[in-house]
C-alpha cells in the first residue's frame, strides 16, 4: 500500500468514527413498506421490487405498482435503474420492461429463475435441470449462455454488474456423500470464463452481489466447516476478506454498492436459534444497524437485503410478536449536532471520492420515469365445497363440539385462530365458514402448515412455497437437491421443509430463516426429514443413523437449531420420529419401546419430549400409537390403537395432565362417526381431527366446551 493510500484510509477511519462516538441522533430513519409487501431488491432511486397482492410489485414513496393482473402468481426478484424487473412466474423466468413483459424457460431446466438484471438489460439467473443439477446462465437479446461449474453439477448466478460480470457460486466434483449440501465456492463469470474465488478455509462459499468495479460480497465457511463469515472479495488484491461478525458464529453479506459499503446479517452471540441482526460494513468495520436507527420501538432489524449508491438500505424488521415487515432505511438529512454530522458528511463524500479513484469506476445515475397506475389482483379463491349431508352434532355440556370441514378439503394444520391449512385441488385455508384457495395463482399446489397470520406453506411446481395475501414466495430456491416442499411455517416467516428425489429415495430436511437456507444433517445415515418449526426457528423431525438400511432401519427424532443437531433418543428401542414442536422446545412423535409383540414386531408408542427426557404417553389399550401435535400448554393429540367390541381400531386421543383419553368420549359427533386420528391442536385447545363412518372420512374441527368459536 502506498503512503498516500495508507494516510487516506486512516483519515477516513478517524472522520467516520468521530461522529459515531458523539452521536446524538440516529443515522437512519425507517420508511415502512406495505404490510403485505415481500421485498427483494432496491434501485438507485430507492424503488423496491418484490411481491404483493398476488404478483410482482414495485414500491416507491409515491405508491405501489402491482403487476398481478399482468403476471398473476409472479415473484419480483431484482430491478435495474431503468425500472426493469425480473423474477419468476410458475416454472419460468420473466422480464418486465417498458410496460411489457416476456417469459422464458432455459432448457433443459424444469424451473428457471431470473435473479439479476443490469442497466443494459442483461439478465442473470439459473435453471434447475434435475436432482442436484442447476446451471447459471446469462440471457441477452434472446440468447442464453450457460456459465459452467468447477467440475460439479451446480452453478448459480445471483448478481450482474454493468460490465456483464456475474457473481454466484459453482460446485466442484463431490465424493458421493455430500449430495445434500454439495461443496461449492463463490464465482465470478467474466470474459467467457468462470473464475473460482475460493473460500475462507471451508468447503462452502457463495457470492451474492458484485459492484461495477468487480468487488464481490457473499459468505464463506471457515476451516471448521461450522462458522461462517461475510466476505468482501477484492479484485485488486485477488483475495477474500473476512468481515467478521457481531459476536455470533455466522454471518452473511447480501449486497454492496459502488462505494464498497456492504450489508447483510450476522449472529449476535446468543445461544442457539436464528438470532441475527442486520449489519452495515464500511471503513470503520461492521456496525449493527439497530444502533444506527431511531424510533424502532419493539422492532429489530434482522437482515439487510440490499443497498444502493445513495446509501439507502433495504432491510427486514421483526418484532416480539412474530410480525415481520420490509423497511427502507434512509439517511437522516438534518440532525441536531451539525459539527459531528458535518464531519460524517465530509467522511462519506471522501469515501465516495476515494472509492471512485480506487475502484476505477464512476456512478451512473439515471432518472427513470416511474411506472404509472396501480394494477391490483385479489387473492385467488374458489367457492367452498358444500358440507356433507350429515346430522348436525348439537353442543353438549362438557364435550368438544364438532364442525365438519367441507367435503373435498384435506386439512393438515390448525393455527391460533382456528383456521385450517390444507388443499382442495390447490393450497387452501378454511376459516370456520368458507374455504379460500390459491387455485388461480398456484393450481395443483398443496399446503401443509399455517402460521398465526394465516399464511400457508406447502408445495407448488416442485418447490417449497409460502402462500399469503401478498402472493407466492418460493422458499425452496436455495435448496440444491431437486424437488422440495415445506412442512412448517412460523410467524416470522421461517420455513422447514423436505427435499428428495423420487419415491423411496434419500432426502434431506432443510430450514429457511432470515434468508439463510440450511440443509439438516443426519446422524451418519443418508437421509433426514423435517416435520415442524417453532417461533424460535427450532426444527424437529427424523434423521437416519449410521447403518440405516431398508431391511433394518435406524433413525432418531431430533431437534435442529441453526447448525446444532440434538438426538431425542428412544423409549428403549432403536428408532424414533418427531412430528411437532412447541415454542418451549417440547416435542411429540412416536418411538420404539424395544418390547416385542407376538414375536414379530416392536411396540411403538407416542412420546412427549420435555426437559431433556422422552416420556411414553401410553395407549388406549393397543400396541401402537403416534402423537401428531401439541400446543404450548403441552396438550398432545394423536392416534392410538383402541380395543373396541369390534376389535382393535384407530382412535384419536387427547393427552393432558398425565393421562391419555379417547377423543370419542370427549366429543359430540353424529351417530355412526368415529374420530380415528387427531393431527393438530392450538393454544385454544381447538383440535383438527379426522372422522370416519362406514362410507366416508372427513376432517373436523373440535372446539372445546368453553370455546366461543
C-alpha angles and dihedrals in degrees: 000000000000122000089245093053091045092052093045092051092050091048091051091051093051094045093049095044097050097065090046091056093048096037112152097165136033120272094218136034122208121241110194121224119213113291093243095048118112105199127211112163146357131221131214093271093053096256115145127216121206143110129298140152095009103318150031113317141186120216130194133157086265094061144286129287112209119203098186094111090055098035109022112193094013127141122216109220109166143009136197128213091266092062095253112148132204132187144115136296118186105318095333136084121235140199120204114193134153093000094305131093137206128198125209141173123202110223136253085029119104089201129031130192126194103205106168143020130187129209091266089060096250110149127208126194144120141251130219109226101175145303106357090342120122130144133197120230144188114221120195132152090353093304122119123208118190114218103207131216140248095269098301133097099253135078126156132187118211106165144014130200133210092275093054093252110150127213125201136099141278135198132240125218109293131219094236095257098075098063093118093055107013121205109259140162137207114270143190121203113209136146091011094302132105107225122205112224093191123214144264090265102294134102094252137056132152133192117220104176143013129196128214093268091055098254110147132207127198142106138282138189119241127230092278089060088224106075118069130198135194110240141199114207115210115207089195092060095026092225143111115244120210108228095194126220142264090257103296131103096252143041139160134206113221105179148357135195133222092272089060096250109151128203133187142110135292138188113253100212099261120141112273128317130084092293103161136153129202115252140195120207124201140137091308092054131246119343130186106244090213088069091054099050125079131213097021096146109187092344125112124196102232101173139017109211105181144354130203132208091263089062095250112146129207110214145162122238127193132186134208092267092062096256116140127192137180114242136184115220112215125192111251109251100199127029135176098245106061095177096058095038092047086059089049091051090049090049093051091048091048090048091053091048092047091047092052092051097042097041093041093225139114127216115251109213120193133182104212118185115253117250106255128225133015126260114198130195118190121220107283113243143166128215116268114260115245116267116249118268096255129142109268112247110232117222112257125197112265095011134104113254114232122219115185117223117228118282113263093032117114112202123206110164141014127212134210092276094052094254115145127219121211143102142282097176090315137032106295145170129214113208098191094275113037140016119239117191141185095229093127094052101029114020113191093019125133135202125219101172142034132193132208092272092058093251115145132216127200140101136314129166090357095303138096111263139181115219119203140143086273089063132246129342119192107222095174100063093102094050109099102192102082126247114038139167138188122253102176142020130189130200092263089060095252112150133206119198151151133250123197147151120232132328113315093002123130117274142177135227119229141185130211114199131157089354094305120120117203127184111223111235129221136235090255098300130105103257145043133179135196127220109175145355130213130215092271094056096255111147128203130197143107132298132186124246129222109284096028111156137161094253093045110023120199121189140140139206114248146183115220121193118177099317096331113112120193127183117222095202126217141272092261101300133084105266141052137165130198126213110173142022131192129212092269090059094252113148137201132196142109130299140187112248096197089235112131116223120204088344091281113076142018124254110249120195138180117263141199116210111203134149091009093302130106112218128190114236092203123223144265089258103296135093099253138058142145133203111220104175147009138183133221091274089058093248104156131205132188143112133288137180107259127195108236133172087260092051134262114347138168113257131179116245140198118207117200136150093007097307135100116218132186108248090213087070092049101046136067109230132166115267114281097024123115128191103231100174141006114210107180144008131195131210091267087060092247107152131207109213143159121240127193138190128181093283108032150011122223137174120250137187114223114208116198120243094256095047119109090201 
